């Protein structure tokens, strides 16, 4: 038994949320959800309803497909070669303004800024992230799940970006 494309389209928002559990960014989640959507359409004849709960069975099938595609993607050599870290200098726009003292942020100012904006865990995570450690490596050093590390990095970057917007530095 197969499913209608309309059923799959109705679940697309859920599919993006489901993909987000396996990704480091919203864009990656959207890309993964799109890949799962295409794979589901290509393999719709392989979908089997196992119970009287058709939507539940479809979600289980899509969840398995999402997990498998995420594992394949993150284990690929091409994915591992790309540096997805967002450098703190890039977020603060320090790198392109070394010649302009009005825009320049000193290390002392940066430390004061971070101490005022970030909580203790965020500061610990950002310390290691600025040294180019991966989510997994930071999690090992701080004894926390890599998903929590990713959330803390994202939270820190959001706070810094909001501070920049409030101070007209963007």
N, C-alpha and C positions, 0 to 999 in steps of 0.2 A: 504494500500500500504506500502511496506517495502523499505529498502535501501540495497545496496550491501555493503559487508564488505570493499571493496576497497574505497567506498565513505567515510566510517568512518575512515579508515586508512589515507586517504588524509587530513582529518581534525584533525589528532592527535596533530600536533604542535599547532594548534589553540586551541585545547582542553586543553593543558597544560597551555597556556597563560590565557585562560578563568578560569581555576581552580586556577591560581595564584592570582586572585582577591579575593579569599576566604581563602588564606593560609598565614602562617607566614614564610614559607621557600620554597625554590625551591623543596626540597625533598618532602615536604607535597603536593605541587602542582602536582608533578609527580605522587605521590601515589593516590591523588584524581582523576586525569585524568585517571589513569589506572582503578580505581573503576568505574568511569563513563563509560569508554569504555566497561568494562565487563557487566555492567548493561544494556547498550544500546544493546549489542549483545544478551543478554538474553531476552530483551523485544522488539526486533525489530519488532515483529508482532503488537505491540501497537502504532507504529509510524504512524501518519496520515499526509499526505500532505494536507495542508489547502489552498494553493495558487498555482500559476504556478511557484513559486520560490522554488524549491525543496531544494536547499542547505540552503537557509534562514530558511525554516521550520525545517530542521534538526538541524541547529545551535540553533534555539530557543528551541527546544526540549532538546538538550544537555545542554544548559544553565540552563534550569529549573531543569534538573536532577542534574547538578553540584551543584547548589545552595541548593537543598534539601539534597543531600548527605553531603555537608559541614555543614549545620545546624545540621543534625543528629549527625555527627561526633563530632563537637565542643560542643554539649550539652550532650554528653555521659559522664557518670561518670568516665570511664577509661581515657578518654582524659583529663579531669579536674584534675586527680590525678597526672599526669606527669608534672614535672617542665621542661619547655622548655626554660627557661631563660639561657642565656650564661653568666656566671659570668665574670666580668671584670678581676678578678684575673686569671681565666682560660685562657682568651685571652692573657694576659700579661705573662703567665707562672710563676706567682709569687708563687703560692701555693707549687710547688714541688721543689723550689730552695732556701728555707729559709736558708740552711746551706752554700750556696755558695755566698759570698759577690760580686763576679764579675757579677752574673746574677741577684742579688736581686735588686728590684726597690722599693725605699722608697716612702712613701706617698707624700713627698714634690716633689720628682722627677716626680711622677705620675701626680700630679696637674700641674706641669710645662709642662709636656708632653701634657696633655689634653688641657691646655690653648693654646698651640701652634698649635695643630692639629685640634681641633674641633671649630665649630662656636658656637655662643651663644645658639641657640636652641638645638644643639646636646649636649652641656654641661648640659643644664637643664634636658633634657630627660635622659641622662646617670646618672645624680645625682639620679634621682628617680629609674632608672632601677637597679642601684647598691644596692638599698635598697629593691630589690625584688618586686617592684610594677609591676602590669600587664600593658599591653599596654592601656587597657581601663581605669585603675585607673590613669595612667600618663596623658592620654588625658583629663580626668576630672580635674585634678589639673592644667594643663597648658592650658586648653580650646582649645584643638585641636583634630581632628579626630584620632582615634586609628591607622588608616592606615598610617597617617603622622608620628605618634610616631614610628611605626614599621620601616618605611623608614629611619627615623633619627637614630634609633638604628643600623640598618644595615649599614648605611653610616658611623657611628662612628666606628663600629667594623671593617669595611673595611679599614678605615684610620689607625687604630691602627695596624692591621695586616700588611698593607703595610709598616708602619714605622718599625715594627719588622723585616720584610724581608730586608729592606734597611739597617738596623743596625745589620744584622746577628744574630738576637735573636730567630729565628725559628729553 
